[in-house]
Amino acid sequence: MTDIAEFRRQARDWLQANKPAHPHPLDGPGARAAILSWQNTQAEGGWAGIAWPKAYGGRGASVLEQIVWCEEYAHAGAPSPLDASFVGLNHAGPTLIACGTSEQKAFHLPRLLNGEDIWCQGFSEPGAGSDLAAVRTRGRVEGDELVIDGHKIWSSYADIADWQELLVRTDPEAKTSGALTWVICPMNAPGLTVRSIKTMAGPRKFCEVFYDGVRIPLKNVVGGVNNGWGTAMSTLAFERGTASLPLLLGLIELVESLLVACPADRPAMRTRIARLRAEGAAQKAMAYRFALDSADSVPDSSGSIVRLGFAEFAQRVSAAALDLFGIASAEALGEHGLSHHYLDAFSETIAGGSAEIQRNIIGERVLGLPRGPR
């Protein structure tokens, strides 16, 4: 392992020399081009897949090195890791590494790391948002194919994606653990239609996806037919754990800038920001502990504590920033301004499992409390 101080210097120097000069567009073809270009730049520099094993093309960094990279990434103000590359790098890639076939890994993992493909997620449905047990999109086996019919929603960047991690019900009679299948869905498949959704924050990054007799080869199933529940839990464990660390560190950087900008004649606001600073330190300590505790295994349900803490912290920070500068200030205006961050933060306690679902997971699977009524 590289000396950690030297690793930090290398990361800092590379980011300062290579980070994009301007923020990425937030949606559309321009966002796709910018995101893939930045991913390719990281691959060429040897910084793509920082947490992925070397055997699969990643850097194979230790957990401590991953933490340092995230710190330097946030400090440099590099592109948001919550862009169209997030699902591929933090969901699909780790899930394929854990559960995929040799053929699936050999084809998809290099394309993800090198900035050739974008992935989206097909989990939530109009009647099954955070409750994946209620998924109704059907996949019936016909020969060597799955035939998909149904409707997904809140699939971020599906309009510019190449592939989708899709969860479908393949056994309508089985209980939850044996009813679902996780499958790699090509977004150009005949019968698949994407419709963008404009959010209150402005960008059209969320989408609905409709499936009308979409045929997907059975070789695209990950983890086995009717074993999608376990595969999906692996996917969400990665999202709810260390995947939010770069975002958390970015928020902590923002809090520091707010403290500097807040004038002395606003003592109540300075107190509010100081409390956010303390909360950010606590959130960071918790995230670091989780990262270190799960270093040698697939993240477990404890990741929901990190995910929930980050989501609510993000909303409080964005609200404080807007209150400090004002809704009509230069800092608040524009698609990358504080007004956008404030409105966009409302989705944080919904995406990846609502705050209520996260609390149930923490209570039942982490604390061992009795299951609530279903």
VOGU-3710 file (C-alpha; in Angstrom, 3 decimals, decimal comma):
1> mtdiaefrrq> 0,000/0,000/0,000  1,226/3,461/-0,880  2,140/5,686/2,046  -1,119/7,451/2,873  0,398/10,943/2,840  1,909/10,256/-0,582  -1,405/8,821/-1,787  -3,166/12,001/-0,660  -0,633/14,165/-2,474  -1,032/12,150/-5,679
11> ardwlqankp> -4,827/12,332/-5,506  -4,840/16,056/-4,776  -2,370/16,892/-7,557  -4,199/14,765/-10,117  -7,622/16,201/-9,266  -6,382/19,770/-9,408  -4,800/19,145/-12,803  -7,655/17,180/-14,381  -11,024/18,146/-12,893  -13,389/19,747/-15,436
21> ahphpldgpg> -13,273/23,528/-15,611  -17,060/23,864/-15,624  -19,930/21,977/-13,915  -21,601/19,235/-15,918  -25,048/19,800/-17,454  -27,703/18,270/-15,219  -29,670/16,350/-17,844  -29,888/15,434/-21,516  -27,246/14,464/-24,112  -24,858/17,134/-22,830
31> araailswqn> -24,847/15,485/-19,401  -24,143/12,086/-20,970  -21,188/13,360/-22,977  -19,648/15,227/-20,032  -20,082/12,349/-17,586  -18,585/9,736/-19,905  -15,693/12,053/-20,743  -14,905/12,596/-17,043  -15,105/8,858/-16,353  -12,731/8,185/-19,243
41> tqaeggwagi> -10,333/10,825/-17,907  -10,292/9,089/-14,530  -9,698/5,718/-16,222  -6,760/7,039/-18,222  -5,298/8,555/-15,060  -5,641/5,311/-13,103  -8,321/6,657/-10,751  -11,432/4,877/-12,074  -13,126/2,337/-9,830  -11,193/3,473/-6,796
51> awpkayggrg> -12,852/0,809/-4,600  -13,103/-1,936/-7,209  -10,670/-4,878/-6,991  -7,661/-4,754/-9,314  -8,781/-8,075/-10,792  -11,776/-6,262/-12,298  -9,914/-3,194/-13,509  -10,268/-1,018/-10,423  -7,544/0,604/-8,376  -7,979/-1,806/-5,464
61> asvleqivwc> -7,501/0,970/-2,931  -7,653/0,209/0,764  -10,581/1,625/2,728  -8,317/4,328/4,147  -7,187/5,253/0,630  -10,812/5,349/-0,522  -11,614/7,759/2,312  -8,668/9,983/1,374  -9,739/9,963/-2,287  -13,277/10,987/-1,314
71> eeyahagaps> -11,917/13,787/0,887  -9,717/15,157/-1,872  -12,473/14,740/-4,470  -14,858/16,821/-2,370  -12,191/19,407/-1,529  -11,334/19,813/-5,234  -14,983/20,453/-6,137  -14,905/17,694/-8,760  -18,158/16,710/-10,552  -20,933/15,401/-8,329
81> pldasfvgln> -20,665/11,640/-7,869  -24,481/11,597/-7,853  -24,649/11,959/-11,637  -25,528/9,449/-14,348  -22,440/7,370/-13,547  -23,622/6,653/-9,984  -25,791/3,607/-10,674  -23,202/1,902/-12,841  -20,234/2,481/-10,557  -21,976/2,097/-7,188
91> hagptliacg> -24,836/-0,315/-7,964  -24,402/-2,380/-11,101  -20,629/-2,762/-11,012  -20,353/-3,922/-7,370  -23,414/-6,153/-7,820  -21,887/-7,821/-10,891  -18,612/-8,274/-9,017  -20,493/-9,950/-6,152  -23,137/-11,912/-8,070  -22,464/-11,801/-11,823
101> tseqkafhlp> -21,200/-14,483/-14,197  -17,719/-14,400/-15,707  -19,220/-13,388/-19,053  -21,220/-10,533/-17,515  -18,187/-9,220/-15,657  -15,885/-9,452/-18,671  -18,247/-7,452/-20,883  -19,737/-4,823/-18,577  -17,087/-3,945/-15,989  -14,463/-2,542/-18,406
111> rllngediwc> -17,107/-0,509/-20,213  -18,260/1,011/-16,934  -14,770/1,935/-15,809  -13,670/3,329/-19,175  -16,664/5,617/-19,611  -18,351/3,748/-22,444  -21,739/2,981/-20,858  -24,263/4,543/-18,510  -26,623/2,479/-16,355  -29,941/3,333/-14,726
121> qgfsepgags> -32,047/1,515/-12,136  -35,425/-0,141/-12,665  -36,601/-0,973/-9,142  -39,359/1,483/-8,115  -42,873/1,310/-9,563  -45,953/3,549/-9,224  -47,329/1,117/-6,620  -43,990/-0,074/-5,254  -41,681/2,796/-4,424  -39,623/1,785/-1,411
131> dlaavrtrgr> -41,446/-1,546/-0,992  -39,708/-3,862/-3,456  -41,840/-6,762/-2,250  -44,723/-5,105/-4,097  -43,000/-5,101/-7,510  -45,506/-6,046/-10,231  -43,535/-5,697/-13,465  -43,635/-9,238/-14,850  -40,956/-11,385/-16,429  -42,089/-14,716/-17,839
141> vegdelvidg> -39,624/-17,280/-19,124  -40,068/-18,253/-22,773  -37,316/-20,556/-24,001  -33,997/-18,812/-23,398  -35,566/-15,374/-22,875  -37,445/-13,340/-20,293  -40,437/-11,453/-21,669  -41,005/-8,258/-19,671  -44,278/-6,341/-19,277  -44,827/-3,496/-16,823
151> hkiwssyadi> -43,906/0,007/-15,725  -41,051/1,489/-13,686  -40,717/5,034/-12,352  -38,058/7,338/-10,852  -35,390/5,697/-13,000  -32,693/8,383/-12,958  -31,085/9,151/-16,344  -32,941/6,330/-18,109  -33,250/8,621/-21,148  -29,460/8,625/-21,670
161> adwqellvrt> -28,632/5,158/-20,306  -27,364/2,116/-22,204  -28,322/-0,526/-19,635  -30,690/-0,909/-16,704  -30,496/-3,002/-13,537  -34,074/-4,272/-13,674  -36,030/-6,077/-10,951  -39,032/-8,097/-12,171  -41,499/-10,584/-10,713  -40,857/-13,974/-12,319
171> dpeaktsgal> -42,958/-16,136/-9,987  -46,355/-14,574/-9,228  -47,179/-17,286/-6,670  -43,998/-17,220/-4,590  -43,236/-15,256/-1,451  -40,993/-12,220/-1,678  -37,660/-14,051/-1,389  -38,438/-16,339/-4,315  -40,559/-14,148/-6,559  -38,116/-11,666/-8,085
181> twvicpmnap> -35,287/-11,676/-10,625  -32,491/-9,096/-11,177  -31,730/-8,770/-14,874  -29,521/-6,628/-17,153  -31,876/-4,817/-19,532  -30,596/-3,145/-22,729  -32,252/0,269/-23,021  -32,535/-0,027/-26,823  -34,611/-3,208/-26,632  -37,756/-3,278/-28,835
191> gltvrsiktm> -40,900/-2,600/-26,792  -39,143/-0,376/-24,248  -40,257/3,265/-23,968  -38,742/6,016/-21,783  -40,601/9,152/-20,681  -38,768/11,942/-18,834  -40,187/13,574/-15,682  -39,447/17,206/-14,844  -38,776/17,710/-11,134  -39,499/20,814/-9,062
201> agprkfcevf> -35,736/21,463/-9,092  -35,878/21,818/-12,886  -33,834/19,070/-14,577  -35,473/16,069/-16,212  -33,200/13,451/-14,704  -35,980/11,137/-13,493  -37,880/8,944/-15,947  -40,685/6,468/-16,358  -39,909/3,285/-18,283  -42,586/1,155/-19,968
211> ydgvriplkn> -42,069/-2,473/-21,035  -44,342/-4,036/-23,652  -43,180/-7,543/-24,468  -39,508/-6,644/-24,039  -37,352/-9,734/-24,640  -34,140/-10,141/-22,651  -31,829/-13,190/-22,904  -31,746/-15,361/-19,792  -27,960/-15,001/-19,840  -28,589/-11,412/-18,640
221> vvggvnngwg> -30,021/-12,632/-15,309  -27,733/-11,842/-12,361  -27,757/-14,119/-9,315  -30,238/-16,618/-10,757  -33,930/-16,624/-11,679  -36,180/-16,074/-8,628  -33,166/-15,007/-6,552  -33,511/-11,308/-7,295  -34,368/-10,342/-3,727  -30,936/-11,304/-2,443
231> tamstlafer> -29,221/-9,705/-5,442  -31,209/-6,480/-4,978  -30,308/-6,342/-1,288  -26,636/-6,463/-2,284  -27,252/-3,590/-4,704  -28,993/-1,419/-2,120  -26,441/-2,217/0,582  -23,754/-0,592/-1,573  -25,950/2,476/-2,177  -26,891/2,900/1,475
241> gtaslplllg> -23,340/2,560/2,719  -20,132/4,239/1,569  -21,532/5,320/-1,807  -22,836/8,523/-0,188  -19,465/9,380/1,390  -18,253/11,775/-1,364  -21,602/13,572/-1,180  -21,381/13,867/2,602  -17,856/15,285/2,416  -19,028/17,779/-0,193
251> lielvesllv> -21,727/18,960/2,198  -19,157/19,355/4,968  -17,072/21,520/2,625  -20,194/23,624/1,979  -20,814/24,051/5,717  -17,260/25,340/6,180  -17,813/27,912/3,441  -21,098/28,973/5,031  -19,378/29,553/8,352  -16,790/31,784/6,665
261> acpadrpamr> -19,457/33,734/4,762  -21,830/34,265/7,706  -21,375/37,785/9,193  -20,824/38,330/12,906  -24,048/40,347/13,199  -26,120/37,195/12,535  -25,425/35,203/15,718  -28,447/32,906/15,361  -27,381/31,901/11,864  -23,777/31,360/13,000
271> triarlraeg> -25,054/29,112/15,790  -27,174/27,167/13,319  -24,215/26,635/10,985  -21,942/25,707/13,887  -24,427/23,005/14,877  -24,404/21,742/11,296  -20,618/21,660/11,463  -20,780/19,473/14,573  -23,435/17,274/12,996  -21,302/16,899/9,878
281> aaqkamayrf> -18,350/15,754/11,994  -20,578/13,138/13,663  -21,967/11,968/10,316  -18,447/11,668/8,908  -17,237/9,655/11,906  -20,188/7,283/11,513  -19,597/6,879/7,773  -15,891/6,201/8,321  -16,646/3,592/10,959  -19,112/1,852/8,661
291> aldsadsvpd> -16,582/1,892/5,811  -13,897/0,365/8,013  -16,235/-2,208/9,575  -17,440/-3,410/6,137  -14,010/-3,354/4,496  -13,823/-7,117/3,928  -17,451/-7,940/3,198  -20,571/-6,876/1,342  -22,135/-3,962/3,284  -24,959/-4,994/5,591
301> ssgsivrlgf> -28,115/-3,245/6,768  -26,106/-0,871/8,970  -25,635/1,177/5,816  -29,183/2,439/6,281  -27,973/4,439/9,304  -25,419/6,206/7,100  -27,899/6,736/4,268  -30,628/8,166/6,504  -28,217/10,418/8,371  -26,789/11,800/5,147
311> aefaqrvsaa> -30,235/12,405/3,588  -31,563/14,468/6,481  -28,250/16,302/6,915  -28,313/17,264/3,220  -31,735/18,855/3,615  -30,711/20,858/6,674  -27,522/22,122/5,043  -29,209/23,206/1,812  -31,945/24,994/3,791  -29,381/26,833/5,916
321> aldlfgiasa> -27,406/27,879/2,841  -30,493/29,343/1,200  -31,496/31,154/4,396  -28,009/32,626/4,709  -27,666/34,043/1,212  -31,326/34,601/0,278  -33,378/33,163/-2,542  -32,565/36,011/-4,945  -28,801/36,058/-4,335  -26,206/35,254/-6,966
331> ealgehglsh> -25,313/32,094/-5,031  -28,915/30,864/-5,212  -29,546/31,399/-8,922  -28,828/29,107/-11,863  -29,078/25,361/-12,429  -26,105/24,755/-10,116  -27,165/27,347/-7,536  -28,316/26,910/-3,965  -31,996/27,078/-4,943  -31,535/24,006/-7,110
341> hyldafseti> -29,674/22,177/-4,322  -32,430/23,066/-1,847  -35,226/21,755/-4,063  -33,274/18,710/-5,184  -32,492/17,738/-1,565  -36,151/16,922/-0,942  -35,611/13,731/-2,947  -32,851/12,535/-0,600  -35,296/11,124/1,964  -37,145/9,275/-0,819
351> aggsaeiqrn> -34,448/7,972/-3,184  -32,871/4,606/-2,404  -35,598/3,808/0,103  -37,637/6,421/1,925  -36,704/7,657/5,403  -39,526/5,566/6,851  -38,238/2,416/5,143  -34,704/3,140/6,327  -35,936/3,469/9,933  -37,763/0,148/9,654
361> iigervlglp> -34,586/-1,513/8,353  -32,536/-0,040/11,191  -35,086/-1,107/13,794  -35,642/-4,631/12,530  -32,325/-5,698/10,995  -29,803/-3,683/13,005  -31,423/-3,278/16,439  -33,383/-6,546/16,339  -36,707/-4,937/17,235  -39,985/-6,731/16,462
371> rgpr> -41,276/-6,333/12,924  -43,993/-3,747/12,522  -47,436/-4,640/11,147  -47,486/-5,386/7,393
//
